[in-house]
Amino acid sequence: MAAAVMLARSWLDLRGAAALGLAALLIMAVPTARGFSTRFTLNASVALGATPLLWWIPWPFAFANRTTLLLAA
């Protein structure tokens, strides 16, 4: 799944609203709760809370940026 996201970002130029839509679909796909609203709230808060951590570390990879790896994770 992560490889498919990385290929979609590089080949299809997946940016902006399309990338946000993909992120929302991927967040809803993780089964952490029974109810949709609980699942989305829990997964979105974890994803948004972990996002600033990506900018604290140096980024040596030239093949993918932080946003691509965030979507792939």
PDB file of N, CA, C, O and CB in Angstrom:
ATOM      1  N   MET A   1       0.814  -1.187   0.000  1.00  0.00           N
ATOM      2  CA  MET A   1       0.000   0.000   0.000  1.00  0.00           C
ATOM      3  C   MET A   1       0.862   1.256   0.000  1.00  0.00           C
ATOM      4  O   MET A   1       0.565   2.223  -0.703  1.00  0.00           O
ATOM      5  CB  MET A   1      -0.928  -0.005   1.192  1.00  0.00           C
ATOM      6  N   ALA A   2       1.934   1.236   0.796  1.00  0.00           N
ATOM      7  CA  ALA A   2       2.815   2.399   0.850  1.00  0.00           C
ATOM      8  C   ALA A   2       3.482   2.640  -0.495  1.00  0.00           C
ATOM      9  O   ALA A   2       3.646   3.786  -0.914  1.00  0.00           O
ATOM     10  CB  ALA A   2       3.874   2.219   1.936  1.00  0.00           C
ATOM     11  N   ALA A   3       3.865   1.567  -1.171  1.00  0.00           N
ATOM     12  CA  ALA A   3       4.489   1.717  -2.489  1.00  0.00           C
ATOM     13  C   ALA A   3       3.498   2.285  -3.495  1.00  0.00           C
ATOM     14  O   ALA A   3       3.878   3.084  -4.352  1.00  0.00           O
ATOM     15  CB  ALA A   3       5.030   0.369  -2.988  1.00  0.00           C
ATOM     16  N   ALA A   4       2.241   1.887  -3.404  1.00  0.00           N
ATOM     17  CA  ALA A   4       1.217   2.415  -4.314  1.00  0.00           C
ATOM     18  C   ALA A   4       1.007   3.916  -4.094  1.00  0.00           C
ATOM     19  O   ALA A   4       0.831   4.667  -5.053  1.00  0.00           O
ATOM     20  CB  ALA A   4      -0.114   1.659  -4.119  1.00  0.00           C
ATOM     21  N   VAL A   5       1.024   4.342  -2.855  1.00  0.00           N
ATOM     22  CA  VAL A   5       0.871   5.770  -2.559  1.00  0.00           C
ATOM     23  C   VAL A   5       2.063   6.549  -3.091  1.00  0.00           C
ATOM     24  O   VAL A   5       1.899   7.625  -3.666  1.00  0.00           O
ATOM     25  CB  VAL A   5       0.718   6.003  -1.041  1.00  0.00           C
ATOM     26  N   MET A   6       3.265   6.009  -2.901  1.00  0.00           N
ATOM     27  CA  MET A   6       4.460   6.692  -3.386  1.00  0.00           C
ATOM     28  C   MET A   6       4.467   6.771  -4.907  1.00  0.00           C
ATOM     29  O   MET A   6       4.862   7.794  -5.467  1.00  0.00           O
ATOM     30  CB  MET A   6       5.718   5.981  -2.892  1.00  0.00           C
ATOM     31  N   LEU A   7       4.038   5.714  -5.582  1.00  0.00           N
ATOM     32  CA  LEU A   7       3.956   5.747  -7.043  1.00  0.00           C
ATOM     33  C   LEU A   7       2.887   6.720  -7.521  1.00  0.00           C
ATOM     34  O   LEU A   7       3.092   7.422  -8.511  1.00  0.00           O
ATOM     35  CB  LEU A   7       3.668   4.352  -7.590  1.00  0.00           C
ATOM     36  N   ALA A   8       1.765   6.772  -6.844  1.00  0.00           N
ATOM     37  CA  ALA A   8       0.700   7.704  -7.230  1.00  0.00           C
ATOM     38  C   ALA A   8       1.151   9.150  -7.064  1.00  0.00           C
ATOM     39  O   ALA A   8       0.829  10.003  -7.891  1.00  0.00           O
ATOM     40  CB  ALA A   8      -0.564   7.450  -6.398  1.00  0.00           C
ATOM     41  N   ARG A   9       1.896   9.424  -5.996  1.00  0.00           N
ATOM     42  CA  ARG A   9       2.396  10.791  -5.796  1.00  0.00           C
ATOM     43  C   ARG A   9       3.412  11.183  -6.860  1.00  0.00           C
ATOM     44  O   ARG A   9       3.443  12.338  -7.286  1.00  0.00           O
ATOM     45  CB  ARG A   9       3.024  10.928  -4.413  1.00  0.00           C
ATOM     46  N   SER A  10       4.241  10.240  -7.294  1.00  0.00           N
ATOM     47  CA  SER A  10       5.280  10.595  -8.258  1.00  0.00           C
ATOM     48  C   SER A  10       4.774  10.549  -9.700  1.00  0.00           C
ATOM     49  O   SER A  10       5.123  11.426 -10.491  1.00  0.00           O
ATOM     50  CB  SER A  10       6.466   9.664  -8.104  1.00  0.00           C
ATOM     51  N   TRP A  11       3.976   9.571 -10.059  1.00  0.00           N
ATOM     52  CA  TRP A  11       3.535   9.419 -11.451  1.00  0.00           C
ATOM     53  C   TRP A  11       2.305  10.243 -11.776  1.00  0.00           C
ATOM     54  O   TRP A  11       2.223  10.817 -12.862  1.00  0.00           O
ATOM     55  CB  TRP A  11       3.252   7.972 -11.745  1.00  0.00           C
ATOM     56  N   LEU A  12       1.352  10.319 -10.868  1.00  0.00           N
ATOM     57  CA  LEU A  12       0.088  10.995 -11.150  1.00  0.00           C
ATOM     58  C   LEU A  12       0.069  12.439 -10.669  1.00  0.00           C
ATOM     59  O   LEU A  12      -0.942  13.126 -10.807  1.00  0.00           O
ATOM     60  CB  LEU A  12      -1.046  10.241 -10.515  1.00  0.00           C
ATOM     61  N   ASP A  13       1.175  12.899 -10.109  1.00  0.00           N
ATOM     62  CA  ASP A  13       1.262  14.256  -9.580  1.00  0.00           C
ATOM     63  C   ASP A  13       0.109  14.538  -8.612  1.00  0.00           C
ATOM     64  O   ASP A  13      -0.624  15.516  -8.763  1.00  0.00           O
ATOM     65  CB  ASP A  13       1.255  15.278 -10.729  1.00  0.00           C
ATOM     66  N   LEU A  14      -0.029  13.678  -7.637  1.00  0.00           N
ATOM     67  CA  LEU A  14      -1.104  13.729  -6.651  1.00  0.00           C
ATOM     68  C   LEU A  14      -0.785  14.805  -5.619  1.00  0.00           C
ATOM     69  O   LEU A  14       0.061  14.608  -4.747  1.00  0.00           O
ATOM     70  CB  LEU A  14      -1.300  12.346  -5.966  1.00  0.00           C
ATOM     71  N   ARG A  15      -1.473  15.956  -5.724  1.00  0.00           N
ATOM     72  CA  ARG A  15      -1.232  17.085  -4.824  1.00  0.00           C
ATOM     73  C   ARG A  15      -2.558  17.749  -4.456  1.00  0.00           C
ATOM     74  O   ARG A  15      -3.593  17.481  -5.067  1.00  0.00           O
ATOM     75  CB  ARG A  15      -0.272  18.116  -5.478  1.00  0.00           C
ATOM     76  N   GLY A  16      -2.508  18.605  -3.461  1.00  0.00           N
ATOM     77  CA  GLY A  16      -3.646  19.433  -3.098  1.00  0.00           C
ATOM     78  C   GLY A  16      -4.850  18.653  -2.599  1.00  0.00           C
ATOM     79  O   GLY A  16      -4.736  17.804  -1.714  1.00  0.00           O
ATOM     80  N   ALA A  17      -6.008  18.955  -3.180  1.00  0.00           N
ATOM     81  CA  ALA A  17      -7.269  18.350  -2.737  1.00  0.00           C
ATOM     82  C   ALA A  17      -7.283  16.838  -2.957  1.00  0.00           C
ATOM     83  O   ALA A  17      -7.848  16.099  -2.151  1.00  0.00           O
ATOM     84  CB  ALA A  17      -8.447  18.988  -3.471  1.00  0.00           C
ATOM     85  N   ALA A  18      -6.670  16.384  -4.029  1.00  0.00           N
ATOM     86  CA  ALA A  18      -6.626  14.938  -4.284  1.00  0.00           C
ATOM     87  C   ALA A  18      -5.797  14.230  -3.213  1.00  0.00           C
ATOM     88  O   ALA A  18      -6.161  13.139  -2.775  1.00  0.00           O
ATOM     89  CB  ALA A  18      -6.042  14.650  -5.689  1.00  0.00           C
ATOM     90  N   ALA A  19      -4.701  14.828  -2.794  1.00  0.00           N
ATOM     91  CA  ALA A  19      -3.883  14.232  -1.737  1.00  0.00           C
ATOM     92  C   ALA A  19      -4.626  14.241  -0.404  1.00  0.00           C
ATOM     93  O   ALA A  19      -4.528  13.282   0.362  1.00  0.00           O
ATOM     94  CB  ALA A  19      -2.546  14.981  -1.603  1.00  0.00           C
ATOM     95  N   LEU A  20      -5.367  15.310  -0.116  1.00  0.00           N
ATOM     96  CA  LEU A  20      -6.159  15.345   1.113  1.00  0.00           C
ATOM     97  C   LEU A  20      -7.274  14.301   1.091  1.00  0.00           C
ATOM     98  O   LEU A  20      -7.566  13.675   2.110  1.00  0.00           O
ATOM     99  CB  LEU A  20      -6.753  16.739   1.320  1.00  0.00           C
ATOM    100  N   GLY A  21      -7.894  14.118  -0.072  1.00  0.00           N
ATOM    101  CA  GLY A  21      -8.913  13.077  -0.202  1.00  0.00           C
ATOM    102  C   GLY A  21      -8.335  11.689   0.012  1.00  0.00           C
ATOM    103  O   GLY A  21      -8.944  10.852   0.679  1.00  0.00           O
ATOM    104  N   LEU A  22      -7.153  11.443  -0.556  1.00  0.00           N
ATOM    105  CA  LEU A  22      -6.486  10.163  -0.343  1.00  0.00           C
ATOM    106  C   LEU A  22      -6.134   9.974   1.122  1.00  0.00           C
ATOM    107  O   LEU A  22      -6.287   8.877   1.658  1.00  0.00           O
ATOM    108  CB  LEU A  22      -5.229  10.063  -1.204  1.00  0.00           C
ATOM    109  N   ALA A  23      -5.666  11.027   1.775  1.00  0.00           N
ATOM    110  CA  ALA A  23      -5.338  10.945   3.198  1.00  0.00           C
ATOM    111  C   ALA A  23      -6.580  10.615   4.024  1.00  0.00           C
ATOM    112  O   ALA A  23      -6.511   9.808   4.950  1.00  0.00           O
ATOM    113  CB  ALA A  23      -4.713  12.264   3.682  1.00  0.00           C
ATOM    114  N   ALA A  24      -7.706  11.232   3.696  1.00  0.00           N
ATOM    115  CA  ALA A  24      -8.945  10.944   4.425  1.00  0.00           C
ATOM    116  C   ALA A  24      -9.375   9.494   4.227  1.00  0.00           C
ATOM    117  O   ALA A  24      -9.808   8.842   5.177  1.00  0.00           O
ATOM    118  CB  ALA A  24     -10.066  11.890   3.972  1.00  0.00           C
ATOM    119  N   LEU A  25      -9.262   8.987   3.012  1.00  0.00           N
ATOM    120  CA  LEU A  25      -9.610   7.584   2.755  1.00  0.00           C
ATOM    121  C   LEU A  25      -8.683   6.630   3.492  1.00  0.00           C
ATOM    122  O   LEU A  25      -9.129   5.619   4.035  1.00  0.00           O
ATOM    123  CB  LEU A  25      -9.565   7.292   1.259  1.00  0.00           C
ATOM    124  N   LEU A  26      -7.403   6.948   3.511  1.00  0.00           N
ATOM    125  CA  LEU A  26      -6.453   6.096   4.220  1.00  0.00           C
ATOM    126  C   LEU A  26      -6.669   6.148   5.727  1.00  0.00           C
ATOM    127  O   LEU A  26      -6.509   5.137   6.412  1.00  0.00           O
ATOM    128  CB  LEU A  26      -5.026   6.507   3.886  1.00  0.00           C
ATOM    129  N   ILE A  27      -7.031   7.314   6.246  1.00  0.00           N
ATOM    130  CA  ILE A  27      -7.311   7.435   7.682  1.00  0.00           C
ATOM    131  C   ILE A  27      -8.541   6.615   8.051  1.00  0.00           C
ATOM    132  O   ILE A  27      -8.568   5.978   9.105  1.00  0.00           O
ATOM    133  CB  ILE A  27      -7.518   8.917   8.077  1.00  0.00           C
ATOM    134  N   MET A  28      -9.556   6.624   7.197  1.00  0.00           N
ATOM    135  CA  MET A  28     -10.771   5.856   7.486  1.00  0.00           C
ATOM    136  C   MET A  28     -10.562   4.355   7.342  1.00  0.00           C
ATOM    137  O   MET A  28     -11.343   3.571   7.881  1.00  0.00           O
ATOM    138  CB  MET A  28     -11.893   6.299   6.572  1.00  0.00           C
ATOM    139  N   ALA A  29      -9.523   3.942   6.624  1.00  0.00           N
ATOM    140  CA  ALA A  29      -9.292   2.519   6.383  1.00  0.00           C
ATOM    141  C   ALA A  29      -8.681   1.796   7.578  1.00  0.00           C
ATOM    142  O   ALA A  29      -8.758   0.570   7.656  1.00  0.00           O
ATOM    143  CB  ALA A  29      -8.399   2.349   5.192  1.00  0.00           C
ATOM    144  N   VAL A  30      -8.081   2.524   8.500  1.00  0.00           N
ATOM    145  CA  VAL A  30      -7.443   1.889   9.660  1.00  0.00           C
ATOM    146  C   VAL A  30      -8.516   1.543  10.687  1.00  0.00           C
ATOM    147  O   VAL A  30      -9.179   2.442  11.205  1.00  0.00           O
ATOM    148  CB  VAL A  30      -6.354   2.821  10.290  1.00  0.00           C
ATOM    149  N   PRO A  31      -8.701   0.257  10.993  1.00  0.00           N
ATOM    150  CA  PRO A  31      -9.789  -0.151  11.893  1.00  0.00           C
ATOM    151  C   PRO A  31      -9.419   0.004  13.369  1.00  0.00           C
ATOM    152  O   PRO A  31      -8.934  -0.941  13.991  1.00  0.00           O
ATOM    153  CB  PRO A  31     -10.174  -1.597  11.616  1.00  0.00           C
ATOM    154  N   THR A  32      -9.645   1.176  13.921  1.00  0.00           N
ATOM    155  CA  THR A  32      -9.335   1.402  15.329  1.00  0.00           C
ATOM    156  C   THR A  32     -10.585   1.468  16.202  1.00  0.00           C
ATOM    157  O   THR A  32     -10.479   1.345  17.422  1.00  0.00           O
ATOM    158  CB  THR A  32      -8.543   2.678  15.481  1.00  0.00           C
ATOM    159  N   ALA A  33     -11.745   1.656  15.624  1.00  0.00           N
ATOM    160  CA  ALA A  33     -12.989   1.735  16.395  1.00  0.00           C
ATOM    161  C   ALA A  33     -14.139   1.211  15.537  1.00  0.00           C
ATOM    162  O   ALA A  33     -14.011   1.090  14.319  1.00  0.00           O
ATOM    163  CB  ALA A  33     -13.270   3.203  16.864  1.00  0.00           C
ATOM    164  N   ARG A  34     -15.240   0.909  16.173  1.00  0.00           N
ATOM    165  CA  ARG A  34     -16.400   0.403  15.430  1.00  0.00           C
ATOM    166  C   ARG A  34     -17.142   1.488  14.680  1.00  0.00           C
ATOM    167  O   ARG A  34     -17.510   1.297  13.521  1.00  0.00           O
ATOM    168  CB  ARG A  34     -17.349  -0.285  16.366  1.00  0.00           C
ATOM    169  N   GLY A  35     -17.366   2.612  15.315  1.00  0.00           N
ATOM    170  CA  GLY A  35     -18.118   3.691  14.700  1.00  0.00           C
ATOM    171  C   GLY A  35     -17.257   4.526  13.769  1.00  0.00           C
ATOM    172  O   GLY A  35     -16.061   4.703  14.003  1.00  0.00           O
ATOM    173  N   PHE A  36     -17.873   5.035  12.713  1.00  0.00           N
ATOM    174  CA  PHE A  36     -17.147   5.824  11.725  1.00  0.00           C
ATOM    175  C   PHE A  36     -16.595   7.113  12.324  1.00  0.00           C
ATOM    176  O   PHE A  36     -15.429   7.446  12.113  1.00  0.00           O
ATOM    177  CB  PHE A  36     -18.050   6.146  10.548  1.00  0.00           C
ATOM    178  N   SER A  37     -17.414   7.831  13.060  1.00  0.00           N
ATOM    179  CA  SER A  37     -16.962   9.118  13.596  1.00  0.00           C
ATOM    180  C   SER A  37     -15.847   8.935  14.623  1.00  0.00           C
ATOM    181  O   SER A  37     -14.904   9.726  14.658  1.00  0.00           O
ATOM    182  CB  SER A  37     -18.135   9.870  14.230  1.00  0.00           C
ATOM    183  N   THR A  38     -15.944   7.914  15.447  1.00  0.00           N
ATOM    184  CA  THR A  38     -14.895   7.641  16.424  1.00  0.00           C
ATOM    185  C   THR A  38     -13.602   7.242  15.725  1.00  0.00           C
ATOM    186  O   THR A  38     -12.519   7.687  16.103  1.00  0.00           O
ATOM    187  CB  THR A  38     -15.336   6.539  17.396  1.00  0.00           C
ATOM    188  N   ARG A  39     -13.724   6.406  14.711  1.00  0.00           N
ATOM    189  CA  ARG A  39     -12.554   5.965  13.957  1.00  0.00           C
ATOM    190  C   ARG A  39     -11.865   7.150  13.286  1.00  0.00           C
ATOM    191  O   ARG A  39     -10.647   7.298  13.380  1.00  0.00           O
ATOM    192  CB  ARG A  39     -12.955   4.920  12.905  1.00  0.00           C
ATOM    193  N   PHE A  40     -12.634   7.982  12.621  1.00  0.00           N
ATOM    194  CA  PHE A  40     -12.053   9.116  11.908  1.00  0.00           C
ATOM    195  C   PHE A  40     -11.417  10.107  12.878  1.00  0.00           C
ATOM    196  O   PHE A  40     -10.324  10.611  12.620  1.00  0.00           O
ATOM    197  CB  PHE A  40     -13.119   9.817  11.063  1.00  0.00           C
ATOM    198  N   THR A  41     -12.095  10.390  13.994  1.00  0.00           N
ATOM    199  CA  THR A  41     -11.560  11.334  14.971  1.00  0.00           C
ATOM    200  C   THR A  41     -10.267  10.822  15.597  1.00  0.00           C
ATOM    201  O   THR A  41      -9.302  11.575  15.727  1.00  0.00           O
ATOM    202  CB  THR A  41     -12.589  11.606  16.058  1.00  0.00           C
ATOM    203  N   LEU A  42     -10.243   9.564  15.979  1.00  0.00           N
ATOM    204  CA  LEU A  42      -9.053   8.991  16.595  1.00  0.00           C
ATOM    205  C   LEU A  42      -7.889   8.953  15.619  1.00  0.00           C
ATOM    206  O   LEU A  42      -6.786   9.380  15.961  1.00  0.00           O
ATOM    207  CB  LEU A  42      -9.345   7.593  17.110  1.00  0.00           C
ATOM    208  N   ASN A  43      -8.111   8.453  14.419  1.00  0.00           N
ATOM    209  CA  ASN A  43      -7.031   8.322  13.441  1.00  0.00           C
ATOM    210  C   ASN A  43      -6.550   9.676  12.942  1.00  0.00           C
ATOM    211  O   ASN A  43      -5.350   9.869  12.747  1.00  0.00           O
ATOM    212  CB  ASN A  43      -7.486   7.474  12.267  1.00  0.00           C
ATOM    213  N   ALA A  44      -7.456  10.606  12.735  1.00  0.00           N
ATOM    214  CA  ALA A  44      -7.048  11.937  12.271  1.00  0.00           C
ATOM    215  C   ALA A  44      -6.252  12.667  13.338  1.00  0.00           C
ATOM    216  O   ALA A  44      -5.287  13.361  13.017  1.00  0.00           O
ATOM    217  CB  ALA A  44      -8.272  12.768  11.875  1.00  0.00           C
ATOM    218  N   SER A  45      -6.633  12.525  14.595  1.00  0.00           N
ATOM    219  CA  SER A  45      -5.879  13.204  15.651  1.00  0.00           C
ATOM    220  C   SER A  45      -4.479  12.605  15.801  1.00  0.00           C
ATOM    221  O   SER A  45      -3.526  13.339  16.063  1.00  0.00           O
ATOM    222  CB  SER A  45      -6.635  13.117  16.986  1.00  0.00           C
ATOM    223  N   VAL A  46      -4.342  11.312  15.644  1.00  0.00           N
ATOM    224  CA  VAL A  46      -3.014  10.692  15.702  1.00  0.00           C
ATOM    225  C   VAL A  46      -2.170  11.143  14.516  1.00  0.00           C
ATOM    226  O   VAL A  46      -0.996  11.473  14.682  1.00  0.00           O
ATOM    227  CB  VAL A  46      -3.130   9.150  15.723  1.00  0.00           C
ATOM    228  N   ALA A  47      -2.755  11.160  13.320  1.00  0.00           N
ATOM    229  CA  ALA A  47      -2.006  11.576  12.127  1.00  0.00           C
ATOM    230  C   ALA A  47      -1.607  13.045  12.208  1.00  0.00           C
ATOM    231  O   ALA A  47      -0.467  13.397  11.905  1.00  0.00           O
ATOM    232  CB  ALA A  47      -2.838  11.331  10.860  1.00  0.00           C
ATOM    233  N   LEU A  48      -2.527  13.894  12.610  1.00  0.00           N
ATOM    234  CA  LEU A  48      -2.199  15.320  12.719  1.00  0.00           C
ATOM    235  C   LEU A  48      -1.228  15.601  13.857  1.00  0.00           C
ATOM    236  O   LEU A  48      -0.416  16.522  13.765  1.00  0.00           O
ATOM    237  CB  LEU A  48      -3.464  16.134  12.919  1.00  0.00           C
ATOM    238  N   GLY A  49      -1.302  14.832  14.909  1.00  0.00           N
ATOM    239  CA  GLY A  49      -0.379  15.015  16.017  1.00  0.00           C
ATOM    240  C   GLY A  49       1.026  14.542  15.697  1.00  0.00           C
ATOM    241  O   GLY A  49       1.994  15.085  16.229  1.00  0.00           O
ATOM    242  N   ALA A  50       1.156  13.548  14.844  1.00  0.00           N
ATOM    243  CA  ALA A  50       2.473  13.021  14.483  1.00  0.00           C
ATOM    244  C   ALA A  50       3.131  13.813  13.357  1.00  0.00           C
ATOM    245  O   ALA A  50       4.334  13.674  13.134  1.00  0.00           O
ATOM    246  CB  ALA A  50       2.352  11.568  14.078  1.00  0.00           C
ATOM    247  N   THR A  51       2.382  14.624  12.657  1.00  0.00           N
ATOM    248  CA  THR A  51       2.922  15.364  11.521  1.00  0.00           C
ATOM    249  C   THR A  51       4.089  16.289  11.892  1.00  0.00           C
ATOM    250  O   THR A  51       5.093  16.272  11.180  1.00  0.00           O
ATOM    251  CB  THR A  51       1.826  16.172  10.887  1.00  0.00           C
ATOM    252  N   PRO A  52       4.020  17.087  12.948  1.00  0.00           N
ATOM    253  CA  PRO A  52       5.156  17.963  13.258  1.00  0.00           C
ATOM    254  C   PRO A  52       6.443  17.207  13.583  1.00  0.00           C
ATOM    255  O   PRO A  52       7.533  17.761  13.441  1.00  0.00           O
ATOM    256  CB  PRO A  52       4.804  18.852  14.417  1.00  0.00           C
ATOM    257  N   LEU A  53       6.334  15.962  14.013  1.00  0.00           N
ATOM    258  CA  LEU A  53       7.530  15.186  14.315  1.00  0.00           C
ATOM    259  C   LEU A  53       8.388  14.948  13.075  1.00  0.00           C
ATOM    260  O   LEU A  53       9.604  14.791  13.183  1.00  0.00           O
ATOM    261  CB  LEU A  53       7.142  13.857  14.936  1.00  0.00           C
ATOM    262  N   LEU A  54       7.764  14.920  11.901  1.00  0.00           N
ATOM    263  CA  LEU A  54       8.524  14.688  10.675  1.00  0.00           C
ATOM    264  C   LEU A  54       9.461  15.841  10.354  1.00  0.00           C
ATOM    265  O   LEU A  54      10.484  15.631   9.702  1.00  0.00           O
ATOM    266  CB  LEU A  54       7.581  14.460   9.515  1.00  0.00           C
ATOM    267  N   TRP A  55       9.147  17.036  10.788  1.00  0.00           N
ATOM    268  CA  TRP A  55       9.986  18.186  10.486  1.00  0.00           C
ATOM    269  C   TRP A  55      11.059  18.421  11.548  1.00  0.00           C
ATOM    270  O   TRP A  55      11.876  19.329  11.390  1.00  0.00           O
ATOM    271  CB  TRP A  55       9.130  19.419  10.344  1.00  0.00           C
ATOM    272  N   TRP A  56      11.082  17.639  12.615  1.00  0.00           N
ATOM    273  CA  TRP A  56      12.102  17.776  13.640  1.00  0.00           C
ATOM    274  C   TRP A  56      13.385  17.048  13.271  1.00  0.00           C
ATOM    275  O   TRP A  56      14.461  17.384  13.768  1.00  0.00           O
ATOM    276  CB  TRP A  56      11.581  17.263  14.956  1.00  0.00           C
ATOM    277  N   ILE A  57      13.273  16.058  12.407  1.00  0.00           N
ATOM    278  CA  ILE A  57      14.452  15.273  12.054  1.00  0.00           C
ATOM    279  C   ILE A  57      14.980  15.715  10.692  1.00  0.00           C
ATOM    280  O   ILE A  57      14.201  16.161   9.850  1.00  0.00           O
ATOM    281  CB  ILE A  57      14.121  13.760  12.044  1.00  0.00           C
ATOM    282  N   PRO A  58      16.293  15.602  10.457  1.00  0.00           N
ATOM    283  CA  PRO A  58      16.831  15.941   9.132  1.00  0.00           C
ATOM    284  C   PRO A  58      16.335  14.957   8.081  1.00  0.00           C
ATOM    285  O   PRO A  58      16.095  13.788   8.381  1.00  0.00           O
ATOM    286  CB  PRO A  58      18.373  15.954   9.157  1.00  0.00           C
ATOM    287  N   TRP A  59      16.184  15.426   6.869  1.00  0.00           N
ATOM    288  CA  TRP A  59      15.595  14.612   5.811  1.00  0.00           C
ATOM    289  C   TRP A  59      16.630  14.327   4.730  1.00  0.00           C
ATOM    290  O   TRP A  59      16.859  15.178   3.870  1.00  0.00           O
ATOM    291  CB  TRP A  59      14.364  15.313   5.206  1.00  0.00           C
ATOM    292  N   PRO A  60      17.271  13.135   4.747  1.00  0.00           N
ATOM    293  CA  PRO A  60      18.324  12.844   3.772  1.00  0.00           C
ATOM    294  C   PRO A  60      17.822  12.213   2.471  1.00  0.00           C
ATOM    295  O   PRO A  60      18.603  12.052   1.533  1.00  0.00           O
ATOM    296  CB  PRO A  60      19.332  11.936   4.395  1.00  0.00           C
ATOM    297  N   PHE A  61      16.550  11.856   2.393  1.00  0.00           N
ATOM    298  CA  PHE A  61      16.046  11.110   1.238  1.00  0.00           C
ATOM    299  C   PHE A  61      15.666  12.049   0.107  1.00  0.00           C
ATOM    300  O   PHE A  61      14.913  13.001   0.311  1.00  0.00           O
ATOM    301  CB  PHE A  61      14.841  10.254   1.634  1.00  0.00           C
ATOM    302  N   ALA A  62      16.180  11.785  -1.072  1.00  0.00           N
ATOM    303  CA  ALA A  62      15.871  12.628  -2.226  1.00  0.00           C
ATOM    304  C   ALA A  62      14.697  12.074  -3.036  1.00  0.00           C
ATOM    305  O   ALA A  62      14.093  12.807  -3.820  1.00  0.00           O
ATOM    306  CB  ALA A  62      17.100  12.764  -3.120  1.00  0.00           C
ATOM    307  N   PHE A  63      14.366  10.790  -2.859  1.00  0.00           N
ATOM    308  CA  PHE A  63      13.335  10.171  -3.687  1.00  0.00           C
ATOM    309  C   PHE A  63      11.915  10.480  -3.233  1.00  0.00           C
ATOM    310  O   PHE A  63      10.983  10.361  -4.028  1.00  0.00           O
ATOM    311  CB  PHE A  63      13.533   8.694  -3.705  1.00  0.00           C
ATOM    312  N   ALA A  64      11.729  10.867  -1.993  1.00  0.00           N
ATOM    313  CA  ALA A  64      10.380  11.150  -1.492  1.00  0.00           C
ATOM    314  C   ALA A  64      10.467  12.251  -0.444  1.00  0.00           C
ATOM    315  O   ALA A  64      11.416  12.322   0.338  1.00  0.00           O
ATOM    316  CB  ALA A  64       9.716   9.866  -0.896  1.00  0.00           C
ATOM    317  N   ASN A  65       9.456  13.100  -0.451  1.00  0.00           N
ATOM    318  CA  ASN A  65       9.428  14.146   0.565  1.00  0.00           C
ATOM    319  C   ASN A  65       8.622  13.676   1.774  1.00  0.00           C
ATOM    320  O   ASN A  65       8.110  12.556   1.791  1.00  0.00           O
ATOM    321  CB  ASN A  65       8.832  15.453  -0.011  1.00  0.00           C
ATOM    322  N   ARG A  66       8.517  14.526   2.766  1.00  0.00           N
ATOM    323  CA  ARG A  66       7.840  14.140   4.006  1.00  0.00           C
ATOM    324  C   ARG A  66       6.359  13.879   3.805  1.00  0.00           C
ATOM    325  O   ARG A  66       5.796  12.980   4.430  1.00  0.00           O
ATOM    326  CB  ARG A  66       8.023  15.211   5.050  1.00  0.00           C
ATOM    327  N   THR A  67       5.728  14.647   2.950  1.00  0.00           N
ATOM    328  CA  THR A  67       4.294  14.466   2.725  1.00  0.00           C
ATOM    329  C   THR A  67       4.002  13.118   2.087  1.00  0.00           C
ATOM    330  O   THR A  67       3.013  12.476   2.439  1.00  0.00           O
ATOM    331  CB  THR A  67       3.747  15.587   1.846  1.00  0.00           C
ATOM    332  N   THR A  68       4.826  12.681   1.170  1.00  0.00           N
ATOM    333  CA  THR A  68       4.652  11.384   0.545  1.00  0.00           C
ATOM    334  C   THR A  68       4.769  10.267   1.578  1.00  0.00           C
ATOM    335  O   THR A  68       3.966   9.334   1.582  1.00  0.00           O
ATOM    336  CB  THR A  68       5.676  11.190  -0.569  1.00  0.00           C
ATOM    337  N   LEU A  69       5.751  10.362   2.436  1.00  0.00           N
ATOM    338  CA  LEU A  69       5.902   9.320   3.456  1.00  0.00           C
ATOM    339  C   LEU A  69       4.801   9.389   4.504  1.00  0.00           C
ATOM    340  O   LEU A  69       4.422   8.355   5.054  1.00  0.00           O
ATOM    341  CB  LEU A  69       7.261   9.437   4.131  1.00  0.00           C
ATOM    342  N   LEU A  70       4.283  10.560   4.795  1.00  0.00           N
ATOM    343  CA  LEU A  70       3.154  10.670   5.722  1.00  0.00           C
ATOM    344  C   LEU A  70       1.919   9.999   5.142  1.00  0.00           C
ATOM    345  O   LEU A  70       1.214   9.283   5.854  1.00  0.00           O
ATOM    346  CB  LEU A  70       2.856  12.144   6.041  1.00  0.00           C
ATOM    347  N   LEU A  71       1.647  10.220   3.863  1.00  0.00           N
ATOM    348  CA  LEU A  71       0.519   9.550   3.217  1.00  0.00           C
ATOM    349  C   LEU A  71       0.743   8.047   3.139  1.00  0.00           C
ATOM    350  O   LEU A  71      -0.199   7.271   3.302  1.00  0.00           O
ATOM    351  CB  LEU A  71       0.292  10.118   1.815  1.00  0.00           C
ATOM    352  N   ALA A  72       1.969   7.631   2.894  1.00  0.00           N
ATOM    353  CA  ALA A  72       2.261   6.206   2.792  1.00  0.00           C
ATOM    354  C   ALA A  72       2.161   5.507   4.140  1.00  0.00           C
ATOM    355  O   ALA A  72       1.817   4.327   4.205  1.00  0.00           O
ATOM    356  CB  ALA A  72       3.641   5.997   2.206  1.00  0.00           C
ATOM    357  N   ALA A  73       2.459   6.225   5.212  1.00  0.00           N
ATOM    358  CA  ALA A  73       2.400   5.599   6.536  1.00  0.00           C
ATOM    359  C   ALA A  73       0.953   5.380   6.926  1.00  0.00           C
ATOM    360  O   ALA A  73       0.677   4.862   8.008  1.00  0.00           O
ATOM    361  CB  ALA A  73       3.121   6.464   7.598  1.00  0.00           C
TER     362      ALA A  73
END
